Amino acid sequence: MIQAAILTVTRPEFIGSLLFFELASRNYGMSHTMPCKRALMGEATVEGDPSRAWQRDIVSRYAHFLAPNEVALIMRLVNKATAAQFASAQYRTVLVPQLAPHDEIVRRWGDARALCVLTFYQRRKLLKLTARSGSLVNLEALLAFKDYCPLLPDILEAAAGAGQLGICQALHQRGCPLPDSALDEAAAGGHRATCEWLLASGCPWRWTAPGRAAAGGHVELVDWLRTCGQPNVVRLISGAAKGCKLDAMQRLYFLYVQEGQEGEQEEGVGGAPRREALSPSAKDFILAVAINSPMPDWQAKVEWLDARGFPQQLRDWEAKSLFECADWSARLTWLRQRHYICPTLSWPSMQLAVATRLRW
C-alpha cells in the first residue's frame, strides 16, 4: 500500500518519489516509471532525479484521495515545499474524531515511556478518542499497555456514542462490561443499530434514552425507543423542545403529558403510554430548554408552550441561560418585547452574564 510505503521510508527525500512511483505504476504502466525506479535503487541520473517526480499538480491530486489526517500528519512532512503547498487550515488541522494512521499511533504512543508522561485523565481521553475513530487496531495498540491503558467501560461508552458497533462488540468480547450510560450515548448520536445491540446484549434500559435521542433530533429513534420502555417524560419533552421540530414536540407532548394538577397520572388504554402531569419546576425547565433551542422554530415552541399554560415570565437563571446562544441578543429582544422577561429580574446578574459572553 502507498501508506505503508510512506511510513516505512526513513529518508524523507525519497517519500515523494515512492508516492509518484506507486501512482504512476497504477495509472500509466511500469515502463513510464523506470527512471524513477532506477533513481530509488541508487542509479539516479540528472534525467532521473527522484525529486523531479514530486510535481505540484500530481501531489495535489494525490492528496485529494487521502484522509485529512494523512495529509496533516504525513504528507506535509515530506519537505518545506509540500508544507507550503498545503498550508491552509484544512490541511494543517488534525481532526481528532477521524481515523489516524496506525503507524503514526504506534510511533507516538507505542511505548510505555510515552504513555507514562500522560495523566490518567489524558490516557482515558486518548483511549476514548481512538474508540470513537473506529480503528480497532489503533485501540488494541494502546490497550496492550494494560498498566497504563486498562480496559474500562468508558471506552465502550465512547464507542457507542460514535456508533462504532464493531468496536463495542470487540470490547464486549474482551470482557468489557456494558455501562448503563452506553444506551444514552448511542441514543444521543442517533445510532439505532448500536442501541439494538446494547439492549440485546443485556445493557439495562435507561428511561432517559428517548429524551437524549429527541435532543439530537432523531425522531424515528425516539419512536423505536418508546417501544422498549417507559421514558422519563420531562426529559423526553425537554429533549424534543431542544432538538425536534414543533410538530414532533407537540405529538410527544400529547402522548405523554396529562394536563392537570401535579402528580396526576392517566394509564394508557389499548397500549397507549401512561400520561402524567408536569410539575411547575418541570415546566420551567422545559420552557428554558425551548428558549435555548438551536432549531429555527424556537419562537413557535415558546409561544405554543405559553398557550399550554407554561410560565409566561422567565426566572433569573432561565434568562441568563440565553447567553449560551450565538444569537442571544436577538432572542433577548424578542422575549422582552413579548414580556417574557420579568420586570423584577436581577439586572446586575444579567449584566454580568452579558459581560462574560462578550469576553468570550
C-alpha positions as CSV (number, residue, x, y, z in Angstrom):
1,M,0.0,0.0,0.0
2,I,1.1,3.6,-0.6
3,Q,0.5,4.4,3.1
4,A,2.9,1.6,4.1
5,A,5.5,2.9,1.7
6,I,5.2,6.4,3.2
7,L,5.6,5.2,6.8
8,T,8.5,2.7,6.2
9,V,10.8,5.1,4.4
10,T,13.2,6.7,6.8
11,R,14.7,9.2,4.4
12,P,12.1,12.0,3.7
13,E,13.7,13.0,0.4
14,F,12.6,9.6,-1.1
15,I,9.0,9.7,0.1
16,G,7.8,11.8,-2.8
17,S,9.4,9.5,-5.3
18,L,7.8,6.5,-3.8
19,L,4.4,8.1,-3.9
20,F,4.8,9.1,-7.5
21,F,6.2,5.7,-8.5
22,E,3.2,3.9,-7.0
23,L,0.7,6.3,-8.6
24,A,2.3,6.1,-12.0
25,S,2.7,2.4,-12.0
26,R,-1.0,2.1,-11.4
27,N,-2.2,4.5,-14.0
28,Y,0.5,4.5,-16.7
29,G,2.2,1.2,-16.5
30,M,5.7,0.3,-15.3
31,S,7.6,1.4,-18.4
32,H,6.8,5.1,-17.7
33,T,8.2,4.9,-14.2
34,M,11.5,3.1,-14.7
35,P,13.6,6.3,-14.4
36,C,12.1,6.9,-11.0
37,K,12.6,3.3,-10.0
38,R,16.2,3.3,-11.0
39,A,16.7,6.5,-9.1
40,L,15.2,4.9,-6.0
41,M,17.6,1.9,-6.4
42,G,20.6,4.2,-6.3
43,E,21.0,4.7,-10.0
44,A,20.0,8.3,-10.1
45,T,21.0,10.4,-13.1
46,V,20.3,14.0,-13.9
47,E,17.4,13.0,-16.0
48,G,16.1,10.5,-13.4
49,D,16.4,12.7,-10.3
50,P,13.8,11.5,-7.8
51,S,13.0,15.0,-6.7
52,R,11.7,15.7,-10.3
53,A,8.8,13.2,-9.7
54,W,7.4,15.3,-6.9
55,Q,5.4,17.6,-9.1
56,R,3.0,20.1,-7.5
57,D,-0.1,19.2,-9.6
58,I,0.4,15.4,-9.0
59,V,0.9,15.9,-5.3
60,S,-2.3,18.0,-5.2
61,R,-4.3,15.3,-7.0
62,Y,-2.9,12.5,-4.8
63,A,-3.8,14.5,-1.6
64,H,-7.4,14.6,-2.8
65,F,-7.6,10.8,-2.2
66,L,-6.0,10.8,1.2
67,A,-7.8,11.1,4.5
68,P,-7.4,14.6,6.1
69,N,-5.2,13.3,8.9
70,E,-2.9,11.6,6.5
71,V,-2.2,14.9,4.7
72,A,-1.7,16.7,8.0
73,L,0.4,14.0,9.8
74,I,2.4,12.6,6.8
75,M,2.3,14.4,3.5
76,R,3.1,17.9,4.9
77,L,6.2,16.5,6.5
78,V,7.8,15.5,3.2
79,N,9.6,18.8,2.6
80,K,9.1,22.5,3.0
81,A,7.6,23.0,-0.4
82,T,4.9,20.4,0.3
83,A,4.2,22.0,3.7
84,A,3.8,25.4,2.0
85,Q,1.5,23.9,-0.7
86,F,-0.8,22.5,2.0
87,A,-0.5,25.4,4.4
88,S,-4.2,26.2,4.7
89,A,-6.1,25.3,7.9
90,Q,-7.9,22.4,6.4
91,Y,-4.6,20.6,5.8
92,R,-2.9,21.7,8.9
93,T,-5.7,20.6,11.3
94,V,-5.6,17.2,12.8
95,L,-9.3,16.0,13.0
96,V,-9.4,14.2,16.3
97,P,-12.6,12.1,15.8
98,Q,-11.3,10.8,12.5
99,L,-9.1,7.8,11.9
100,A,-5.4,8.4,12.5
101,P,-2.7,6.4,10.6
102,H,-1.9,3.2,12.5
103,D,1.9,3.6,12.1
104,E,1.7,7.1,13.5
105,I,-0.2,5.9,16.6
106,V,2.4,3.2,17.1
107,R,5.3,5.6,16.6
108,R,3.9,8.2,19.0
109,W,2.2,6.0,21.7
110,G,3.6,2.5,21.1
111,D,6.0,2.9,24.1
112,A,5.2,2.8,27.8
113,R,7.6,5.7,28.3
114,A,5.4,7.9,26.1
115,L,2.2,6.9,27.9
116,C,3.6,7.3,31.4
117,V,4.1,11.1,31.0
118,L,0.3,11.5,30.5
119,T,-2.1,11.8,33.4
120,F,-4.7,9.2,34.0
121,Y,-7.4,11.5,32.5
122,Q,-5.3,12.2,29.4
123,R,-4.8,8.5,28.8
124,R,-8.5,7.8,29.2
125,K,-9.2,10.6,26.8
126,L,-6.8,9.1,24.3
127,L,-8.5,5.8,24.5
128,K,-11.9,7.2,24.1
129,L,-11.0,9.3,21.1
130,T,-9.4,6.2,19.5
131,A,-12.5,4.2,20.1
132,R,-14.7,6.9,18.6
133,S,-12.5,6.9,15.4
134,G,-13.5,3.2,14.8
135,S,-10.0,1.8,14.5
136,L,-9.7,-1.5,16.4
137,V,-6.0,-1.9,15.5
138,N,-5.2,1.5,16.9
139,L,-7.2,0.8,20.1
140,E,-5.5,-2.6,20.5
141,A,-2.1,-1.0,20.2
142,L,-3.0,1.2,23.2
143,L,-4.7,-1.5,25.2
144,A,-1.6,-3.6,25.0
145,F,-0.2,-1.4,27.8
146,K,-2.5,-2.7,30.5
147,D,-0.8,-0.9,33.3
148,Y,-1.4,2.5,31.6
149,C,-4.5,1.8,29.5
150,P,-6.7,-0.7,31.3
151,L,-9.9,-1.8,29.6
152,L,-12.7,0.1,31.4
153,P,-16.4,0.7,30.5
154,D,-15.8,4.3,29.5
155,I,-14.1,3.1,26.3
156,L,-17.2,1.2,25.2
157,E,-19.4,4.1,26.2
158,A,-17.4,6.4,23.9
159,A,-17.6,3.9,21.0
160,A,-21.4,3.6,21.5
161,G,-21.7,7.4,21.4
162,A,-20.0,7.4,18.0
163,G,-22.0,4.5,16.6
164,Q,-18.9,2.2,16.4
165,L,-20.8,-1.0,16.7
166,G,-17.8,-3.2,15.7
167,I,-15.6,-1.6,18.5
168,C,-18.4,-2.1,21.0
169,Q,-18.7,-5.8,20.1
170,A,-14.9,-6.4,20.2
171,L,-14.6,-4.7,23.6
172,H,-17.5,-6.7,25.0
173,Q,-15.9,-9.9,23.7
174,R,-12.8,-8.9,25.6
175,G,-14.8,-8.8,28.8
176,C,-15.6,-5.1,29.0
177,P,-18.9,-4.7,30.9
178,L,-21.7,-2.7,29.4
179,P,-22.1,0.6,31.2
180,D,-25.6,1.9,31.8
181,S,-24.8,5.2,30.1
182,A,-23.9,3.5,26.8
183,L,-27.5,3.4,25.7
184,D,-27.9,7.1,26.5
185,E,-24.8,7.9,24.4
186,A,-25.9,5.7,21.5
187,A,-29.3,7.3,21.5
188,A,-27.9,10.8,21.6
189,G,-25.9,10.0,18.5
190,G,-28.9,8.6,16.7
191,H,-27.4,5.1,16.3
192,R,-30.2,2.6,16.3
193,A,-28.2,-0.4,15.4
194,T,-25.9,0.2,18.4
195,C,-29.0,0.7,20.7
196,E,-30.5,-2.6,19.5
197,W,-27.2,-4.5,20.1
198,L,-26.8,-2.9,23.6
199,L,-30.3,-3.9,24.7
200,A,-30.0,-7.4,23.2
201,S,-26.6,-7.9,24.9
202,G,-28.0,-7.1,28.4
203,C,-27.5,-3.4,28.7
204,P,-30.0,-2.0,31.2
205,W,-32.9,0.1,30.0
206,R,-32.4,3.9,30.5
207,W,-35.6,5.9,30.7
208,T,-33.6,9.0,29.7
209,A,-32.5,7.4,26.4
210,P,-35.6,8.6,24.4
211,G,-35.0,12.1,25.7
212,R,-31.4,12.0,24.6
213,A,-32.4,10.9,21.1
214,A,-35.0,13.7,21.0
215,A,-32.4,16.3,21.9
216,G,-30.4,15.1,19.0
217,G,-33.4,15.4,16.6
218,H,-33.6,11.7,16.0
219,V,-37.4,11.3,15.9
220,E,-37.5,7.9,14.3
221,L,-35.2,6.5,17.0
222,V,-37.3,8.2,19.7
223,D,-40.4,6.3,18.4
224,W,-38.5,3.0,18.4
225,L,-37.0,3.5,21.9
226,R,-40.5,4.3,23.2
227,T,-41.5,0.7,22.4
228,C,-38.7,-0.6,24.6
229,G,-39.7,1.0,27.9
230,Q,-41.4,4.0,29.6
231,P,-39.4,7.2,29.1
232,N,-38.8,10.0,31.6
233,V,-41.5,12.4,30.4
234,V,-39.7,15.6,31.5
235,R,-36.5,14.6,29.7
236,L,-38.5,13.4,26.7
237,I,-40.4,16.7,26.2
238,S,-37.4,18.9,27.0
239,G,-35.3,16.9,24.6
240,A,-38.0,17.4,21.9
241,A,-38.1,21.1,22.8
242,K,-34.4,21.3,22.1
243,G,-33.7,19.2,19.1
244,C,-37.0,18.4,17.3
245,K,-39.4,20.4,15.2
246,L,-42.6,21.8,16.7
247,D,-44.9,19.2,15.3
248,A,-42.8,16.4,16.8
249,M,-42.7,18.1,20.2
250,Q,-46.5,18.5,20.1
251,R,-47.0,14.9,19.2
252,L,-44.9,13.6,22.1
253,Y,-46.5,16.2,24.5
254,F,-50.0,14.9,23.8
255,L,-48.8,11.3,24.1
256,Y,-47.2,11.6,27.5
257,V,-48.4,14.8,29.2
258,Q,-51.6,14.8,31.3
259,E,-52.7,18.4,31.6
260,G,-53.9,18.8,35.2
261,Q,-52.6,19.0,38.7
262,E,-49.1,17.9,39.6
263,G,-49.0,14.2,40.4
264,E,-52.0,13.2,38.3
265,Q,-51.5,10.3,36.0
266,E,-53.6,8.6,33.4
267,E,-53.0,5.0,32.5
268,G,-52.8,4.4,28.8
269,V,-55.6,2.4,27.1
270,G,-55.0,-0.2,24.4
271,G,-51.2,0.0,24.6
272,A,-51.1,3.8,24.8
273,P,-48.3,5.2,27.0
274,R,-49.0,6.4,30.6
275,R,-49.5,10.1,30.8
276,E,-48.6,12.3,33.7
277,A,-48.9,15.9,34.7
278,L,-45.9,18.2,34.8
279,S,-44.8,20.0,37.9
280,P,-44.2,23.7,37.9
281,S,-40.4,23.2,38.1
282,A,-40.6,20.8,35.1
283,K,-42.5,23.4,33.1
284,D,-39.8,26.0,34.0
285,F,-37.1,23.6,32.8
286,I,-38.9,22.7,29.5
287,L,-39.5,26.4,28.7
288,A,-35.9,27.3,29.4
289,V,-34.8,24.5,27.0
290,A,-37.1,25.7,24.3
291,I,-35.8,29.2,24.6
292,N,-32.3,27.9,24.1
293,S,-33.2,25.5,21.3
294,P,-30.9,25.7,18.2
295,M,-33.9,25.0,16.0
296,P,-35.2,27.8,13.8
297,D,-38.7,27.4,15.2
298,W,-37.7,28.1,18.8
299,Q,-40.1,31.1,18.9
300,A,-43.1,29.0,17.8
301,K,-42.2,26.5,20.6
302,V,-42.2,29.2,23.2
303,E,-45.5,30.6,22.1
304,W,-47.1,27.1,21.9
305,L,-45.9,26.3,25.4
306,D,-47.2,29.6,26.6
307,A,-50.6,28.7,25.2
308,R,-50.5,25.4,27.1
309,G,-50.2,27.2,30.4
310,F,-46.4,27.2,30.9
311,P,-44.9,30.2,32.8
312,Q,-45.3,33.5,31.0
313,Q,-42.2,35.1,32.5
314,L,-38.7,33.7,32.9
315,R,-36.8,33.3,36.1
316,D,-33.4,34.7,36.6
317,W,-31.5,31.5,35.8
318,E,-33.6,30.8,32.8
319,A,-32.9,34.3,31.3
320,K,-29.2,34.0,31.9
321,S,-29.1,30.7,30.0
322,L,-29.9,32.7,26.9
323,F,-26.3,33.9,26.7
324,E,-25.2,30.4,25.7
325,C,-26.8,31.1,22.3
326,A,-24.9,32.8,19.5
327,D,-27.9,35.0,18.8
328,W,-28.6,35.8,22.4
329,S,-29.1,39.5,21.7
330,A,-31.9,38.9,19.2
331,R,-33.6,36.3,21.5
332,L,-33.4,38.6,24.5
333,T,-35.0,41.4,22.5
334,W,-37.8,39.2,21.2
335,L,-38.6,37.9,24.7
336,R,-38.6,41.4,26.2
337,Q,-41.0,42.7,23.6
338,R,-43.4,39.9,24.5
339,H,-43.0,40.5,28.2
340,Y,-41.4,37.1,28.9
341,I,-38.7,39.0,30.9
342,C,-39.7,39.6,34.4
343,P,-39.5,43.3,35.5
344,T,-38.1,42.3,38.8
345,L,-35.3,40.3,37.1
346,S,-31.9,40.7,38.7
347,W,-30.3,43.0,36.1
348,P,-26.9,43.1,37.8
349,S,-26.6,39.4,37.3
350,M,-27.8,39.8,33.7
351,Q,-25.2,42.4,33.1
352,L,-22.5,40.1,34.5
353,A,-23.7,37.4,32.1
354,V,-23.5,39.8,29.2
355,A,-20.0,40.9,30.1
356,T,-18.9,37.2,30.4
357,R,-20.4,36.4,27.0
358,L,-18.7,39.4,25.3
359,R,-15.3,38.4,26.8
360,W,-15.7,35.0,25.0
